[in-house]
Amino acid sequence: QVQLVESGGDLVQPGGSLRLSCAASGSIFSTNAMGWYRQPPGKERELVATITSGGSTTYADSVKGRFTISRDNAKNTVYLQMNNVSPEDTAVYYCNAVILAGADLRYVTYWGEGTLVTVSS
């Protein structure tokens, strides 16, 4: 019933910027922690950044100082601002959210289907 939909993936040149968005919709009572993960071609999925409902953030070492995660609680949306991107950032980016939803109001982790970011000149 709950859906996460990413948007904003695109082809971007090295050194450029891009902003990803992920909106949660459905029978949502509240949205707790949200995050971004990515899966480069031929590699395993890895953590990029997380943000709590109160705004506390964590980042992978590889993106610190370049990427910024933020959220709009009223819109159940999480963003990833990507600056100074490099070819190593090429991956399918997935959003993740822990959501209290459903008739029984259980916490469930949801995943989006991903959006492709390609960094190339």
N, C-alpha and C positions, 0 to 999 in steps of 0.2 A: 504493500500500500504506500509506503514511503519511498520516494524516489530522490536520488541525487543526480543532478545533471551538470556536467562541467561545460564550460565554454571558454573561448579565447585562444585556443591553440592555433598556431600558425607557423609559417616559415618566417624566420627572422635572421638577420645577419649577425655575425659575431660582434659583440659590443652593444647590441641593440637592447631594447626593452620590450616587455610583454606583460600583460596582466591577465591572469586566469581567474575565472569566477566559478563558483559551484553553489547552486541553489537547491535547498532541500524543500520538498513539497509533500503534501499528503496529510494524514491524520497525525499531526505532531503536537504533542503536549509541550515539550521543551527540547531544545538542542543543547547538549553539553559540549564535550570536547570535539573539535574538528581538526582536520589535518590534510596535508598533501603528501602523497607518495608518488614515486615515479619508477618506471621500468625502462631502462635503456635497451636498445636492440641486443638480443642475445644475453641479457643479464637479468638478475633477479630484481624484484621490486624492492625499493629502498625508501626509507623515511626522508622527507624533505623538511617539513616543518609541522608543528602542532600549535594549537591555541585553545586555551580553556574558555569557558563561558565568561570568566572574569577578565580575560585579556592577557593572561600569562602565556608566553611563547617559548618554544624551543626550536632550534634549527640544527640541521646536519652541518658538520664542519665545512663541507664542500660549498655551502651556499651562504654561510654567515657573511654579513656585510654586503651581500648582493641581492638577496631575496628578502621580502617582507611579507609576513602573513598577517591578515586582519580579518575582521568579521563584522557583520551587521546583524545583531541578534534579532531585531525586529523583522528582518527579511529572511532569516535562517540561511544566510549566505556567507560563505568564506571566500576570501580573495588571496591570490598569490601574486605580488608584484615582483617581477623578475627583471633585474637590471644587470647590465654588463654581462650578458649571456655569452657562453662559449659553446663550441661544438659538443663538449662533454655534457652539456645540459640537454642534449637531444634525447627525448624519451616520450613515452606515453605517460601523462600525468593524471593521477587518480585522486579524487577527493574522498574523504572519509569523515564520518560523523557518528557520534554516539547520541542516539535519540531516544527520548522517552515517548513512546507512541503505542497505539493500539488500545483495544478495549480494556486490556489488563494493565496498561501503563508500565510495560517492561522496558528496561534499557536494552537497546539493540544497536549493534554496529552495522552501519550501512556503507556501501561503496558505490561510487559512480562508475560509469562505463569507460571513462578515460577520454582525454583530449590530447592530440598529438602536437608536440612542440618540436620543430626541426630547426636547428641552428646551423646555418651554412651560408657561405658566400657564393 
